[in-house]
Amino acid sequence: MDSKEMLERERKIAFKAAEEYEMEGVIRECCPYCNGKLRYEGFGNSFCISCENQCGYEYGIRGI
């Protein structure tokens, strides 16, 4: 898998995790690096999805 495909996969996982958290309050999606649990941190109209295992997975979206 090339880097462009990997980035797209990570983006999809982050958005799915954020949607799960916002709709249900729980994230079922797993970290694409280590299969660990993901956590959601919201900051107004932006958010960050990261792995609780601190393996290096982190995806953030800034709002307007």
N, C-alpha and C positions, 0 to 999 in steps of 0.2 A: 504494500500500500504506500503510495507516495505521500508527501507531506500535505499536499492540497486536500487529498481525500481524508487524511487523518484529521486535519483542522475542521473539515466539514462534519465529520463524525463527532468530534468533540463538541462542536457548536450545537448539533442536534441533541446530544445528550444533555447539555446544559439547559437548553430551552425546554426540553421535556421535563427535567428535574424541577425547574422553576415553575412550570405549569402545574405539575403534581403538587408542589408545596402550596402554591397559591389557591388551588382548588380544594385540596384535601388536608393540607397541613402536614403531609407525610411525603417523603421522597423514596420511591421504590427503585429508581434508577441507580446503577452501581458505577463506581469510578472506572473509566476506560483503561486506566493504567494498572491498578492493583485490585480491582473488584471490591474496594472498600466502600463504606457508606459516605454519601455526599451530604453536604450541609448547605443551607441557603442563608445568605445574609442580605437583607434588603436595606437600602439607603435612599429613602424617598422614592424617586422614580427610576432608580438603578438597582442592580443586584449583582451578587457574586456567588458562584457555585464553586465549592472547593471540596477536596477530600479530607475526611477526618484523620486519615493516616499520614497526612502531610507528605505524600509521595511526589508532590509537584503539580498535580492537576488543579488548575484554577481557571475559571472562565468568568469574566466580568463584563457587564453591559452598563454603559453610562446613559442616563436619561438626558432629556433636553433641559 
